Amino acid sequence: MFDKQLIATPSDSLAELEPTAALTDPERALQLYELHEGYGQWKVIFPGTVVLSERVAEIYGLHLPSSVPLQELVKLYLVEDRGKLLTLIAQALQDRRGFRCRLRIARDGEIRMIETIADLRTRDGRVIELFGASRDVTAEMERELAVQGRLKLVQDLVGDMPAPIAVLDDKLRVLDCSLYWLKAHRYVERREVIGKTLAQLYPEMSAEQAAEYEAALKGQTVKTRRSFVSPSTGAAVAFNTIIRPWFAADRKVGGITITIGWAEIATTRSAAPAPAPVEDFDGSLLDMLKTVV
């Protein structure tokens, strides 16, 4: 569980930098992080004693007093994650670098994801302490997995949907789109659009359209009309276009979906002959929908 959400990255250490004047009381700032973000402090006093705050001891399921050998703390992590943690610590000591990681522990019969940030304290060029903060991010990761699962389901549905439809994130980057959407916008392959923003794909986007996307990102469903030009006739034809927000955890807007001509397809499907297979579509939205309008 959570294996795709593990991270282990080095970071530049602050140990060799000259301290600057603090904007506010550092201890009070740390208390804010502990109170609102769930972090707890710890430090490793070499050769290998770990001192944990009450918050961190609770995260690891340990009882106070919270001074334990480093090897005992490492054993709380899953076997496959212990080597990653030890490697990060060894690299930090060797390269004088901090690190950040998100690794798993087993506690009370459950797998918990622990996020840690760490740095070094030196004296006379010698490392005397490794210190940092940790928090339990299991609930956050579970929400992220749930959102990813819902998005994957939507992407799977969108890919084969018989209408021009695209799914975008909150930065208006294309996450996925139907083959009809590709053809309607004269693209051949998904790789031409996936990961790109609408601004990159359509630099000539009007202010009116940009405002519609902005409204959708604020949670509104926008029903509008968009004009498309048939390359075969040169005629501009307007189609109903619906821009809807999709929601991540806590009702936060995760992005938007754009559906073109869905109302026409849905209401006339029974009365009209089936559209030509998408492989035969020449790129014109007008030609694609000529049998249903």
C-alpha positions in Angstrom: 0.0 0.0 0.0 1.2 3.5 -0.8 4.2 2.1 -2.7 3.8 4.5 -5.6 3.7 7.5 -3.2 7.0 6.9 -1.5 9.6 9.7 -1.8 13.2 9.9 -0.8 15.0 13.1 -1.9 18.1 15.0 -0.7 18.1 18.7 -0.1 20.7 21.4 0.5 21.7 21.6 4.1 21.4 24.8 6.1 24.2 23.8 8.4 26.9 25.8 6.6 24.9 28.9 6.0 25.2 32.0 8.2 22.0 32.4 10.3 19.8 35.3 9.3 17.6 37.4 11.5 14.3 35.6 12.1 11.1 37.4 11.1 9.4 36.0 14.2 10.2 33.7 17.2 11.3 30.4 15.6 10.0 28.4 18.5 6.5 29.9 18.1 6.7 29.2 14.4 7.5 25.5 15.1 4.6 25.3 17.5 2.3 26.5 14.7 3.5 23.8 12.4 3.1 21.2 15.1 -0.4 22.4 16.0 -1.8 22.8 12.5 0.3 20.5 10.3 0.8 17.6 12.7 4.6 17.7 12.8 6.6 16.6 15.8 10.3 17.2 16.4 13.1 14.7 16.9 17.0 14.6 16.8 19.7 12.0 16.6 22.6 12.4 19.0 25.5 10.5 17.6 26.6 7.7 17.7 23.0 6.7 17.5 20.5 7.9 20.2 17.2 9.3 18.9 15.3 11.8 21.1 11.6 12.2 20.2 9.1 14.8 21.1 5.8 13.6 22.6 4.1 14.2 19.2 6.6 12.0 17.3 6.5 9.3 20.0 2.7 9.1 19.5 3.1 8.9 15.7 5.5 5.9 16.1 3.4 4.3 18.8 6.1 4.6 21.4 5.8 5.5 25.1 7.7 8.2 26.9 10.4 8.6 27.8 11.1 8.8 24.1 14.8 8.2 23.8 15.5 5.1 21.7 18.5 3.6 19.8 18.4 4.6 16.1 18.3 0.9 15.1 15.1 0.4 17.1 13.4 3.3 15.4 14.5 2.0 11.9 13.0 -1.4 12.8 9.6 0.3 13.0 9.6 0.8 9.2 8.6 -1.8 6.7 11.5 -4.1 5.7 11.5 -2.7 2.2 11.7 0.9 3.4 14.4 0.5 6.1 17.3 0.5 3.5 16.0 3.7 2.0 16.0 5.5 5.3 19.5 4.3 6.3 20.8 5.3 2.8 19.3 8.8 3.3 21.0 9.1 6.7 24.3 7.9 5.4 24.2 10.2 2.4 23.3 13.1 4.6 26.3 12.5 6.8 28.7 12.0 3.9 27.5 14.8 1.6 26.4 17.3 4.4 22.9 17.4 3.0 19.4 17.3 4.4 16.7 15.1 3.1 12.9 14.6 2.8 11.2 11.2 2.7 7.8 9.6 2.9 8.2 6.0 4.1 6.0 3.4 5.7 5.8 2.0 9.3 3.7 -0.8 10.7 1.7 0.3 13.8 -1.1 -1.5 15.6 -1.5 -3.9 12.7 -1.8 -1.1 10.1 0.5 0.5 7.5 1.1 4.2 8.2 2.8 6.7 5.9 5.3 8.9 7.7 6.7 12.1 6.1 10.0 13.3 7.4 12.2 16.3 6.8 15.7 16.4 8.2 18.9 18.4 8.3 22.3 18.5 10.0 23.8 20.5 12.8 27.6 20.9 12.6 30.3 22.3 14.9 33.9 23.0 13.8 33.1 21.3 10.5 32.0 18.1 12.2 28.4 16.8 12.3 27.1 16.6 15.8 23.5 16.1 15.3 20.8 15.1 12.8 17.5 16.7 13.5 14.1 17.2 11.9 10.4 16.8 12.0 7.9 14.0 11.1 4.2 13.7 10.7 1.6 11.0 9.9 0.2 11.6 6.4 -1.7 8.4 6.0 -5.1 10.0 5.8 -3.8 12.5 3.2 -2.4 9.7 1.1 -5.6 7.7 1.3 -7.5 10.7 0.0 -5.0 11.2 -2.7 -5.4 7.5 -3.7 -9.1 7.9 -3.8 -8.9 10.9 -6.0 -6.5 9.2 -8.3 -8.8 6.2 -8.5 -11.8 8.4 -9.4 -9.7 10.3 -12.0 -8.5 7.0 -13.5 -12.1 5.8 -13.8 -13.1 9.1 -15.5 -10.1 8.9 -17.8 -11.0 5.3 -18.8 -14.5 6.4 -19.6 -13.5 9.5 -21.5 -11.1 7.7 -23.8 -13.9 5.7 -25.5 -16.7 8.2 -25.2 -18.5 8.9 -28.5 -18.4 12.7 -28.1 -15.7 15.4 -28.0 -14.8 15.6 -24.3 -11.6 16.5 -22.4 -10.6 16.3 -18.7 -8.3 19.0 -17.4 -6.7 19.7 -14.0 -6.9 22.9 -12.0 -4.0 24.4 -14.1 -6.1 23.7 -17.3 -3.7 21.0 -18.3 -5.2 18.2 -20.4 -5.3 15.0 -18.4 -7.1 13.0 -21.0 -9.5 13.3 -23.9 -11.7 11.2 -26.2 -10.7 10.3 -29.7 -13.5 12.5 -31.0 -12.1 15.5 -29.1 -8.7 14.9 -30.8 -10.2 14.6 -34.2 -12.5 17.6 -33.7 -9.5 19.7 -32.8 -7.4 18.3 -35.7 -5.0 16.3 -33.5 -3.9 12.8 -34.3 -2.4 11.4 -31.0 -3.1 12.0 -27.3 0.6 12.8 -26.8 0.1 16.0 -28.8 -2.2 17.4 -26.1 -1.7 15.4 -22.8 0.0 17.5 -20.2 -0.3 20.8 -22.1 -2.4 23.7 -21.0 -5.2 25.2 -23.0 -3.2 28.4 -23.3 -0.4 26.3 -25.0 -2.8 24.6 -27.3 -4.8 27.7 -28.1 -2.7 30.8 -27.7 -5.4 32.8 -29.5 -8.1 32.0 -26.8 -10.5 34.8 -26.4 -11.0 36.6 -23.1 -14.6 35.4 -23.0 -13.5 31.7 -23.2 -10.8 32.3 -20.5 -13.5 33.8 -18.2 -15.7 30.7 -18.7 -12.8 28.4 -17.7 -12.1 30.6 -14.7 -15.8 30.4 -13.6 -15.7 26.6 -13.9 -12.6 26.4 -11.8 -14.6 28.3 -9.1 -17.2 25.6 -9.1 -19.7 26.8 -11.6 -21.2 24.7 -14.5 -20.9 26.8 -17.6 -23.2 26.2 -20.6 -22.1 28.1 -23.7 -21.9 27.9 -27.5 -18.7 27.4 -29.3 -18.2 27.9 -33.1 -16.2 25.5 -35.2 -15.3 25.7 -38.8 -15.7 22.8 -41.2 -12.6 22.4 -43.4 -14.9 21.0 -46.1 -17.4 23.8 -46.3 -15.7 26.7 -44.5 -19.0 27.3 -42.6 -18.9 28.2 -38.9 -21.4 26.2 -36.9 -22.1 26.7 -33.2 -22.5 23.7 -30.8 -23.6 23.6 -27.2 -20.5 23.3 -25.0 -20.7 22.4 -21.3 -17.8 23.1 -19.0 -18.1 21.4 -15.6 -15.9 21.3 -12.5 -14.8 18.0 -11.1 -14.1 17.8 -7.4 -11.3 16.3 -5.3 -11.3 15.7 -1.6 -13.1 18.1 0.7 -15.1 19.5 -2.3 -12.1 21.2 -3.7 -12.2 21.7 -7.4 -9.7 19.4 -9.0 -10.2 20.6 -12.6 -12.8 20.7 -15.3 -14.4 18.7 -18.1 -15.3 20.1 -21.4 -18.0 18.4 -23.5 -18.9 19.6 -26.9 -22.2 18.8 -28.6 -23.3 16.3 -26.0 -26.9 17.6 -25.9 -27.3 17.2 -29.6 -25.9 13.6 -29.6 -28.0 12.6 -26.5 -31.3 13.9 -27.8 -31.1 12.7 -31.4 -29.3 9.4 -31.2 -32.5 7.3 -31.6 -33.7 9.3 -34.6 -30.5 9.6 -36.5 -28.2 7.0 -38.1 -25.0 6.2 -36.3 -22.1 8.5 -36.9 -19.3 7.2 -39.1 -16.5 5.4 -37.2 -14.0 7.8 -35.7 -11.2 6.3 -37.9 -13.0 7.7 -40.9 -13.5 11.2 -39.4 -11.5 13.8 -41.3 -11.1 16.3 -38.4 -14.1 18.4 -38.9 -16.5 18.7 -36.0 -19.3 19.7 -38.4 -18.7 16.5 -40.5 -18.6 14.4 -37.4 -22.0 15.6 -36.2 -23.7 16.1 -39.5 -25.9 13.1 -38.9 -27.3 14.3 -35.6 -28.0 18.0 -36.1 
